[in-house]
Amino acid sequence: MARFFLEQEYLRSESVRITGEDAHHISRVLRLKIGDEIECAPGTGEIHVVRLTRVEGDLVEGIIVDSYLSSEESPIITRLYQGLAKGDKMDFTIQKAVELGISEIVPYTSRYTVVKLNQAQQKRRLQRWERIAREAAKQSKRARLPIVQPLVEFSGLLERLEIHRAAGELILIPYEHEKQVRLQDIECSQPKAVSVLIGPEGGFHPTEVAEVVERGAHVITLGPRILRTETAGLVALSLVGYRWGDLA
Amino acid sequence: MARFFLEQEYLRSESVRITGEDAHHISRVLRLKIGDEIECAPGTGEIHVVRLTRVEGDLVEGIIVDSYLSSEESPIITRLYQGLAKGDKMDFTIQKAVELGISEIVPYTSRYTVVKLNQAQQKRRLQRWERIAREAAKQSKRARLPIVQPLVEFSGLLERLEIHRAAGELILIPYEHEKQVRLQDIECSQPKAVSVLIGPEGGFHPTEVAEVVERGAHVITLGPRILRTETAGLVALSLVGYRWGDLA
């Protein structure tokens, strides 16, 4: 059954009203008819099964016939801080992170960031990333819509880490010069949230690693081979999901 | 230091002779000079540090100044059986699997395979995949060159699984309809080899899963969210590397 993320305002007590792109998708692309059912997610973790009562080009209405709490969301909050990367690598990283159950993605710039984006480019890029996150969330049957934050500078990242540390959250930074400490060496039985910091293509400057460690981050290795930036995030999130989440 | 994979015949007892593309790369792209050093891997796991003694357009020679056994290779053999997927998904899967330390990649067709390739296309595609594997192995500093096998049919895959089972190897098949058994439920302290079977975009037919299970495969879940075919392989290999390999 196709799943759609709805703004809360489209959901009334027992009925649903869908307009715009999603309505177009239902009526023209999926060619659903009155009586067909879809799943609607307000993004809260709840899923409503909706039977369609009206299907026109840009207007779809239905009634809620069933509601349940989704089991597709990870028991832990995960955040990916991803150094801004070139070309379609960010698109890829966002799509895969959403499939893996990410809660929040925060792109950032740092000393070795190669890509430069002006304000207008940043805005367009964010819209693109949000669209990719939404599509991936639909396809992978997420119940919550992950948040993609606007691009922050490294100083802004450090401020966020302060907040995470104060909240007792776990912060991990895979670093190619770390050869000893592995994820399984981190002593933490069940964190409520895990933030993973992945460097840009140029990697981290040692000072940046030190600044992050000062905010309580744990430096780890992801093995002896050199991973590309878009691979590193995905591997780290897989391992976090295996150890503490719902991946295995 | 840049790393190159060499055919064994280019390596003499104390000297190295490189021609063709690699020589071009060394002389024209990296613009290395006499006295500069490179790493040469005959693909056996050994690494030779080579000091260049002659650098011309298509001919590079050098002497071996150091040799050591690489620590960049996983302690376990891993094989990825990947259902033939559309467009650049195969390229992506091969690149990432090599970064993760894969030993062998076997593309296969099955009942729900969407892509059809004739003999000529298969040949061209294999050459492309081998090039991608080689590049990824260089970039991620692998010491062994992973093997990409020619496309096999599902019956050929089953024959290979028989051999793996006879050799006491572990076979895993992530399947979206499996909800219970996770990787951590598989009882196996240290397998010498792990094969991971990933379905094509269309997924596995239940009969195919049964046939694979008859050959000793363990059906597992990779969590409650639906993963794309190119994500599933990467996640499964990450988890295998975490539990038994050198990823963490």
Interface residues (C-beta under 8 A of the other chain):
Chain A: S71 E72 S74 F92 K96 E99 L100 G101 Q139 S140 K141 R142 R182 L183 Q184 I220 T221 L222 G223 P224 R225 I226 L227 R228 T231 L234 V235 S238 L239 G241 Y242 R243 G245 D246 L247 A248
Chain B: S71 E72 E73 S74 F92 K96 E99 L100 G101 Q139 S140 K141 R142 R182 L183 Q184 I220 T221 L222 G223 P224 R225 I226 L227 R228 T231 L234 V235 S238 L239 G241 Y242 R243 G245 D246 L247 A248
